[in-house]
Amino acid sequence: MEKIGILGLGKMGSAIAQRMQAEGHVVTSWTRSGRTVAGVPFATLPEVVGASDTLLLSLYDDAAVASVLDAVLGLDLHGKQIIETSTVVPDVLKDRIEQISAKGATAVDAPISGGPDMVGAGTCGVLMGGTDTAAARARETLSSLTQRIFHVGPLGAGLVMKTINNGMLQVYFSGLDELLPLAKDAGIPFETVITILLNGPAGIPMLKDRLAKILGTDDQVGFTIEAAHKDNTVFQRVVKAAARETPILQRAGQRQTTAIKAGLGQDDPAALVRFSYDRE
């Protein structure tokens, strides 16, 4: 049993807090907005840091992570570990690792692949970057979330791997966006196209997992198009920082923007598939 402090209680942070608590850990939480999760104790940031062996961050963007890390660095961190699961550019954590180490703490970047539903089910993936020592300790903690934990390289490599992994999903959506209008033009029903794709070599697990959402028989939203678009901007920045280009992710981001302007921002990304089929 470990004492874990969850910093950030959005959809992902809430799911992580509930999963860790269900696995028997002592969980306390804090979030900038003051939002709470039923059944999960809430405290001030200094109280959470003081009561925790592990600080697990799940925050929205670079500015949020930077702000919280800077606040945490003003507190006693000796012997603690920081697990940063947010989808933000690697430099936010890398720029502070020397300060974290000087405070006697370890840190890894460990972005999560999969939405809150997969976190709750214990089937999400964790893509971790950090030293071998820090990663080994973090793995013990994160094993309560999932067994799909991959230590992929040094600090920052976790987010690069998420850029590749989740970026490929956005690439698939972008391909559908270009090709599905052909089906409508030819009079091929939407359900027919999806069924053939799903059951052939062009189908991928993501399509199967979201089939009910794509067909409109499940309107639950675990992740939104707005959130996917936020991730897209992070992925593009990671690629740019490596002095490389990704035109297809740029097109995916533009299409997400169009869908958001059409009022689909709070819909599940599965809605993009039908949106592509129906587009002029």
Long-range contacts (C-beta under 8 A, 24 or more apart in sequence): 1-25, 1-26, 2-26, 2-53, 2-54, 2-141, 3-28, 3-51, 3-52, 3-53, 3-54, 4-28, 4-52, 4-53, 4-54, 4-56, 4-141, 5-29, 5-30, 5-48, 5-49, 5-51, 5-52, 5-54, 5-55, 5-56, 6-30, 6-40, 6-48, 6-56, 6-58, 7-31, 7-45, 7-48, 7-55, 7-56, 7-57, 7-58, 7-59, 7-68, 7-72, 8-32, 8-57, 8-58, 8-59, 8-60, 8-64, 8-68, 8-86, 9-33, 9-35, 9-36, 9-37, 9-40, 9-58, 10-58, 10-59, 10-60, 11-115, 11-116, 11-222, 11-223, 12-58, 12-85, 12-112, 12-115, 12-116, 12-119, 13-58, 13-59, 14-40, 14-116, 15-116, 15-117, 15-119, 15-120, 16-56, 16-58, 16-85, 16-119, 16-145, 18-120, 19-119, 19-120, 19-122, 19-144, 19-145, 20-56, 20-144, 20-145, 23-144, 24-144, 25-144, 28-52, 32-64, 32-67, 32-68, 45-71, 45-72, 45-75, 46-75, 49-75, 49-76, 49-77, 49-80, 50-75, 50-76, 52-80, 53-79, 53-80, 53-81, 54-80, 54-81, 54-82, 54-83, 54-141, 55-80, 55-81, 55-82, 55-83, 56-83, 56-85, 56-141, 57-82, 57-83, 57-84, 57-85, 57-86, 58-85, 58-86, 59-86, 59-88, 60-86, 60-230, 61-86, 61-88, 61-230, 62-88, 62-89, 62-92, 62-234, 65-92, 65-93, 66-92, 69-93, 69-96, 69-100, 70-96, 73-99, 73-100, 73-103, 76-103, 77-103, 77-104, 77-105, 78-103, 78-104, 78-105, 79-104, 79-105, 80-104, 80-105, 80-106, 81-105, 81-106, 81-107, 81-108, 81-134, 81-137, 81-138, 81-141, 82-106, 82-107, 82-108, 83-107, 83-108, 83-110, 83-138, 83-141, 83-142, 84-108, 84-109, 84-110, 85-110, 85-111, 85-112, 85-126, 86-111, 87-111, 87-159, 87-162, 87-230, 87-231, 87-234, 88-159, 88-234, 89-159, 89-234, 89-237, 89-238, 89-241, 90-129, 90-155, 90-156, 90-157, 90-159, 90-160, 90-238, 91-156, 91-241, 93-155, 93-156, 94-155, 94-156, 97-155, 106-130, 106-131, 106-133, 106-134, 106-137, 106-138, 107-134, 107-155, 108-134, 108-135, 108-138, 108-155, 108-158, 109-155, 109-156, 109-157, 109-158, 109-159, 110-138, 110-142, 110-158, 111-158, 111-159, 111-162, 112-145, 113-162, 113-165, 113-166, 115-222, 115-223, 116-222, 116-223, 117-222, 118-222, 119-145, 119-146, 122-146, 122-147, 123-148, 124-148, 125-149, 125-150, 125-165, 126-150, 126-158, 127-152, 127-158, 127-159, 127-161, 127-162, 127-165, 128-152, 128-158, 129-153, 129-154, 129-155, 129-156, 129-157, 129-158, 129-159, 129-160, 129-161, 130-154, 130-155, 130-158, 131-155, 159-234, 159-238, 160-238, 163-234, 163-235, 163-238, 163-239, 166-231, 166-235, 167-235, 167-246, 167-249, 169-206, 170-228, 170-232, 170-235, 170-249, 170-252, 171-248, 171-249, 171-252, 172-204, 172-206, 172-207, 173-252, 173-255, 173-269, 173-272, 173-273, 173-276, 174-248, 174-249, 174-251, 174-252, 174-255, 176-272, 176-273, 176-276, 177-251, 177-252, 177-255, 177-272, 177-276, 177-279, 180-273, 180-276, 180-277, 181-276, 181-277, 181-279, 183-277, 184-277, 184-278, 190-274, 190-277, 191-215, 193-277, 194-273, 210-268, 210-269, 210-270, 213-268, 213-270, 213-271, 214-270, 214-273, 214-274, 216-274, 220-268, 221-266, 221-267, 221-268, 222-268, 223-268, 223-269, 224-265, 224-266, 224-267, 224-268, 224-269, 225-256, 225-259, 225-260, 225-264, 225-265, 225-266, 225-267, 225-268, 225-269, 225-271, 225-272, 226-260, 226-265, 226-266, 228-256, 228-269, 229-253, 229-256, 229-257, 229-260, 229-265, 232-256
